[in-house]
Amino acid sequence: MKCVIAGGTGVVGNGLADLFLNHGYDVTILTRRFNRTDGKRKYVKWLGEGDHPENELEGVDYVINLAGTSLNEGRWSQKRKAQIMNSRLRTVEELIRIINKLEHKPKVLINASAIGIYPPSDEAVYTERAELKADDFLGTVVQRWEEKAQQFEKMQIRTVFARFGLILANEGGALPLLQLPYRMFFGGKIGSGNQWVSWIHIVDAARALFFIAENEQISGPVNVTAPQPVRMHAFGKTVAKSLHRPDWFVVPSKVLQLLLGEKSMLVLKGQHVYPEKLMDSGFSFSYPNLNSALLQLEKEKKER
C-alpha cells in the first residue's frame, strides 16, 4: 500500500509518516526541496518549475494534504494573508492536476482544514453537522480551501476535510508560545477567559488521520479535536499546573489586539467543537483530557 503526504515534513506530517511506515506502507513526501530517499521515506519535489511528481506517484492509495503557510508566524499583513490563502489553494490545485494524470486514482484524499470554519461562540457546540460558517478572514480561508478540495469528490475519490483544532506539540504550533509567559512566571488569563479552546494532542492528530484513511465509512468534514474542550481560563490554569507555575497575570484583549493585530483572534475567540464522527466511528483518544496531554508533553520535553 502506498501513501503520499504533502506537507509531510511538518510536525503532524512527520508523526503521520511514522505511523504509516510502522504499518508497512510505502511513504512518499511531497517537498519543495529536492528528490531524495531518507531511510524508508521517499521525498519527491513538487510546486517548482519543471516538477512532475505524478511520474513517481502511480499506484498511490492514500493522499493526505497538510501543506499550507503557517497561521502562527508573523503578523497578518495583507501580504501574509494572501500567502496563507494562496498557499492552500495552490497545493490543492496541484494535487488535482497530479491526480488527473494518474491512471489509477487514490482511494481517499484527506485535505487539512480547520475549526475556524465555525463562527466564534461562547455558547454554541459545533459538530460536523453544523451549517453555520464564519465570515472572518480565517473562516473565509477555510471555506475556500474546502470548496476547492471538493473537486476530488467529483473525481469519485473519497474526500475528507480534517478540521483541526489547536494542535498541542512541543515542536511547532502555538503551544510553546502559549507556554512561554508561564515559564517566565507571567502566565495568566487571556482576554475574557471565556473563549473556548478546542485542542488535540499531536499524537492523536496523527492517529486520527491514519484512522480516517483506513476507515472507508468516513467522508466529508471531520472535526479533529479532543472530546473535552476547555475554556481559555481553564486552559491557562492547566498549563500552569503542568509547568508548576502560577496563573495570576491578566492580558487584556486590547493589548493582544495591539500586539498581534487581526491574528489575535486565534487566542481571543474560540469555538466549542465536538468530534462526533470520530467518536461515532469508534476512534479512541490517547489523550482525551487536557491535563494528561500537557503532562505527557512536558515529560517528553524533559526527557530529551
C-alpha positions in Angstrom: 0.0 0.0 0.0 1.3 3.5 -0.9 0.7 6.8 0.9 1.6 10.3 -0.2 1.8 13.2 2.3 2.0 16.8 1.1 3.4 18.9 3.9 4.9 15.7 5.3 7.9 17.5 6.9 5.8 19.4 9.4 5.1 18.2 12.9 1.8 16.4 12.0 3.2 15.0 8.8 6.3 13.5 10.4 4.2 11.7 13.0 1.8 10.5 10.4 4.6 9.2 8.1 5.9 7.2 11.1 2.5 5.7 11.6 2.2 4.6 8.0 5.7 3.2 7.9 5.1 1.3 11.1 2.1 -0.4 9.5 4.1 -1.4 6.4 3.1 1.3 4.0 5.4 2.9 1.4 5.5 6.6 2.2 6.3 9.4 -0.2 6.6 13.0 1.0 6.0 15.9 -1.5 8.5 18.6 -0.8 9.7 21.9 -2.3 13.3 21.0 -1.8 14.8 18.1 -3.8 14.2 14.4 -4.6 15.9 12.0 -2.2 15.3 8.9 -0.1 15.9 9.1 3.6 15.6 5.7 5.3 12.2 4.4 4.3 10.7 7.7 3.2 10.9 8.9 -0.4 10.9 12.6 -1.0 9.6 13.9 -4.3 9.9 17.6 -5.4 6.8 19.5 -6.3 5.4 23.0 -6.9 8.6 24.1 -8.7 9.0 24.9 -12.4 9.5 21.7 -14.3 8.5 19.4 -11.5 6.4 16.4 -12.5 5.7 14.4 -9.3 3.0 12.4 -11.0 5.7 10.4 -12.6 6.6 9.0 -9.1 3.1 8.6 -7.7 1.3 6.0 -9.9 -0.4 3.4 -7.7 -0.9 5.6 -4.6 -3.7 4.5 -2.3 -3.9 7.4 0.2 -3.2 11.1 -0.3 -3.0 13.4 2.7 -2.6 17.1 2.1 -1.2 19.1 5.1 0.5 21.8 3.1 0.0 25.5 3.7 1.7 28.6 5.1 1.6 28.7 8.9 -1.0 30.8 10.6 1.2 31.4 13.7 4.2 33.1 12.1 4.3 36.9 11.7 1.5 39.5 11.7 -1.4 39.1 9.3 -0.4 41.8 6.9 -2.2 41.9 3.6 0.8 40.1 2.0 0.8 37.5 4.7 -2.9 36.9 4.4 -2.5 36.4 0.7 0.2 33.8 1.3 -2.0 32.0 3.8 -4.8 31.8 1.3 -2.9 31.2 -1.9 -0.6 28.5 -0.4 -3.6 26.4 0.5 -5.5 26.8 -2.8 -2.3 26.3 -4.9 -1.5 22.9 -3.3 -5.0 21.7 -3.9 -4.9 22.8 -7.5 -1.6 21.0 -8.0 -2.9 17.8 -6.4 -5.9 18.0 -8.8 -3.5 18.3 -11.7 -1.4 15.4 -10.5 -4.3 13.0 -9.8 -5.8 13.7 -13.2 -2.6 12.5 -14.7 -2.7 9.2 -12.8 -4.1 6.1 -14.5 -5.3 4.8 -11.1 -6.9 7.3 -8.7 -6.2 7.1 -5.0 -8.8 5.5 -2.7 -9.0 8.6 -0.4 -7.8 12.1 -0.2 -7.6 13.8 3.2 -7.3 17.6 3.0 -6.3 19.6 6.0 -8.9 22.1 7.2 -9.6 24.0 10.4 -12.3 24.5 13.0 -12.1 28.2 12.1 -14.8 27.5 9.6 -17.2 27.6 12.6 -18.2 31.1 13.9 -16.6 32.0 17.2 -19.1 31.5 20.0 -19.1 31.1 23.8 -22.3 29.1 23.8 -22.7 27.0 20.6 -21.4 23.4 20.3 -20.3 22.5 16.8 -20.4 19.0 15.3 -19.7 18.2 11.7 -23.5 18.7 11.1 -23.2 22.4 11.9 -24.1 24.6 8.9 -23.0 28.0 10.2 -19.9 29.4 8.6 -17.6 32.1 10.0 -17.4 35.3 8.0 -14.0 36.5 9.3 -10.6 36.0 7.5 -9.9 32.5 8.8 -13.4 31.4 8.1 -13.1 32.6 4.5 -9.8 30.8 4.1 -11.2 27.5 5.3 -14.4 27.7 3.3 -12.5 28.4 0.0 -10.0 25.7 0.9 -12.7 23.1 1.4 -14.6 24.3 -1.7 -11.5 23.9 -3.8 -10.9 20.4 -2.4 -14.5 19.3 -3.2 -13.3 18.8 -6.8 -11.8 15.5 -5.6 -15.3 14.3 -4.8 -16.2 14.9 -8.4 -13.4 12.6 -9.3 -15.1 9.8 -7.4 -12.5 9.9 -4.7 -13.5 9.5 -1.0 -12.7 13.0 0.3 -12.2 14.1 3.9 -11.8 17.6 5.3 -9.8 17.2 8.5 -10.9 20.2 10.6 -8.0 20.6 13.1 -8.3 22.3 16.4 -5.3 23.7 18.3 -2.6 21.0 17.9 -0.6 20.6 21.1 3.0 19.7 20.4 6.5 20.6 21.7 7.8 21.3 18.3 6.0 23.9 16.3 2.4 25.1 16.6 1.0 27.5 19.2 1.7 25.6 22.4 5.3 26.8 23.0 4.1 30.4 22.5 1.2 30.0 25.0 3.5 28.3 27.5 6.3 31.0 27.3 4.7 33.5 29.7 4.1 30.8 32.2 7.7 29.6 32.0 8.7 33.2 32.8 6.2 33.4 35.7 3.9 35.9 33.9 1.2 33.5 32.8 -2.5 34.2 33.3 -5.9 34.8 31.8 -6.0 35.8 28.1 -8.8 38.2 27.3 -12.1 37.3 28.9 -11.0 33.8 29.5 -14.5 32.5 28.5 -13.5 31.7 24.9 -13.4 28.0 24.1 -10.2 26.1 23.2 -10.8 23.0 21.1 -7.5 21.2 21.1 -5.9 17.9 20.2 -2.6 16.2 21.2 -0.2 15.8 18.3 -0.2 12.0 18.7 -4.0 11.9 18.5 -3.9 14.2 15.5 -1.7 11.8 13.5 -3.6 8.7 14.8 -6.9 10.3 13.8 -5.7 10.8 10.2 -4.5 7.3 10.0 -7.8 6.0 11.4 -9.7 8.1 8.8 -7.6 6.9 5.9 -8.3 3.2 6.8 -12.0 3.7 7.6 -13.9 3.7 4.3 -17.1 4.8 6.0 -15.7 8.2 6.9 -16.0 11.1 4.4 -16.7 14.8 4.3 -15.9 17.2 7.2 -14.3 15.6 10.3 -13.6 17.5 13.5 -10.0 16.5 14.6 -10.3 17.7 18.2 -10.2 16.1 21.6 -13.7 15.3 23.1 -13.1 17.6 26.1 -12.5 21.2 25.0 -12.0 23.8 27.7 -12.4 27.5 28.2 -9.3 29.6 27.9 -9.2 30.4 31.7 -9.2 26.6 32.4 -6.6 26.1 29.6 -4.3 28.6 31.3 -4.7 27.0 34.7 -3.9 23.6 33.3 -0.8 24.9 31.6 0.3 26.5 34.8 -0.2 23.2 36.7 1.7 21.2 34.2 4.7 23.6 34.4 4.4 24.2 38.2 4.0 27.9 37.6 1.5 30.5 38.9 -1.6 31.6 37.0 -2.0 35.2 38.1 -1.4 37.6 35.3 -4.1 39.1 33.1 -3.6 40.0 29.4 -6.4 42.4 28.3 -7.9 41.8 24.9 -6.9 45.3 23.7 -3.2 44.6 24.5 -3.2 41.5 22.4 -5.1 43.3 19.6 -2.3 46.0 19.6 0.5 43.4 19.6 -0.9 40.9 17.2 -3.5 42.8 15.1 -6.1 40.6 13.4 -4.2 37.5 14.3 -5.2 38.0 18.0 -8.5 36.3 17.1 -6.6 32.9 17.3 -6.5 33.3 21.1 -9.3 35.8 21.8 -12.0 33.9 20.0 -12.9 30.3 20.0 -15.4 27.5 19.3 -16.6 24.5 21.3 -16.1 21.7 18.8 -17.1 18.1 19.4 -15.5 15.3 17.2 -18.8 13.5 16.6 -17.7 11.5 13.5 -14.5 10.2 15.2 -16.4 9.2 18.4 -19.3 7.5 16.5 -16.7 5.6 14.4 -15.0 4.2 17.4 -11.8 6.2 17.5 -10.1 6.0 20.9 -8.2 9.1 22.0 -4.9 8.5 23.8 -5.2 11.9 25.4 -8.9 12.8 25.8 -8.3 15.4 28.5 -6.1 18.4 28.6 -4.2 17.7 31.9 -3.0 14.3 30.6 -2.0 15.8 27.3 0.1 18.6 28.8 1.7 16.4 31.4 2.8 13.9 28.7 4.2 16.7 26.5 6.1 18.3 29.4 7.5 14.8 30.4 8.6 14.3 26.8 10.3 17.7 26.7 12.3 17.0 29.9 13.4 13.6 28.7 15.0 15.0 25.5 
